[in-house]
Amino acid sequence: MVRTLNHAAYTDLAADARPAGAPGRRALGVAGDDPAALEAVAALVDRLGFDPVVLGPDRAHLLDVDGPVFGRRLERAEFESALAAASAPASG
């Protein structure tokens, strides 16, 4: 099973799509446990005009409503940073 697109509003899909390599290209997460399916869905996300960021199944929750990337327009580096910050152990 693969999970993607749930963290972006459907209206954003047409508005935010950009060609590969374009400045400001939005990243979208692709989470799942089947490597072949992840590869296929990541390719689809790329064709739709977004940079796919592949996550393992143990990180799919980061795409949830209360996750760090839900509803946010982030480029790949920002997206990956938000995921890393959310995954980092709490200090204190």
N, C-alpha and C positions, 0 to 999 in steps of 0.2 A: 504494500500500500504506500502511496505517495501523497503528501499533503503540500499544497501550494495555493497561492492566490487568495487565501482566506484573510490575509492580513492587509489586503489592499481593497479599497472600495471599487466596485465594478465600474464606476464612472472614471476612475483613474486609469483604467487599463487602456483606453483609447487616448486619453489626454497626455499620459506620461510616457507612452511608447517612444523609443528612440532607436536609431540604427546602432549596431555594434560599434563601439569606439567613440560614439558621440559624447561630447561633454554633457554632464548632468544626467547621464543615463541612470535610471532608478534600478536598484537591486530588489529582487524578490527571493524569499527563501523557498527552498525545495527540501522537504524532510521526508525520510522514509527508510525502510529497511531492506529494500531490494535494489541492489546496485544497477541492474539493467533498467529497471523502471525509473530509478533516479536519473540515469543518463538520458533516457528518452524524454522525461518530463523537463529536465534542465534544458535540453535542446529546444523543446517547445517554448519554454519561457524566453529563451534567447530569440527565437523566431518571432515571438510576440512583441519584442522590443525592450526586454529587460535583462539585466545581468543576473543570472541565477547564482544563488549562494547555497550550496548543498550542505545539508545538516543531517546528522545521523538521527535515528528514531528517538534516541534519548534526549534530543534537543528540540523536538517538534513543539513542545510546550512554549518555546520562546516565540512562536508565531501566534499564540493565543491573544485574546482581547487585552489581557493585562500584561502582555509581553513587551519587550523593549522596542520592537519594530512595528507593532500593530498600528496601521493607519499613518505611518510616517513615510515621507518621501526622502529616502536615503540613497546615496550613491554607494557603490560596493564597499569602499573603505569605511564609510560611516556605518553602514549596515553591520559589517564585520566587527567594528569597534563596539557597537551597541550590544551585539551578541556576546562578545568577550567580556564586557563589563558586567552584563547580567549573569554570566557564568562564573565570574570570579568569586572566590570564597570571601565572605564578609570579614572585614578586618575589625579589630577592636578588642 
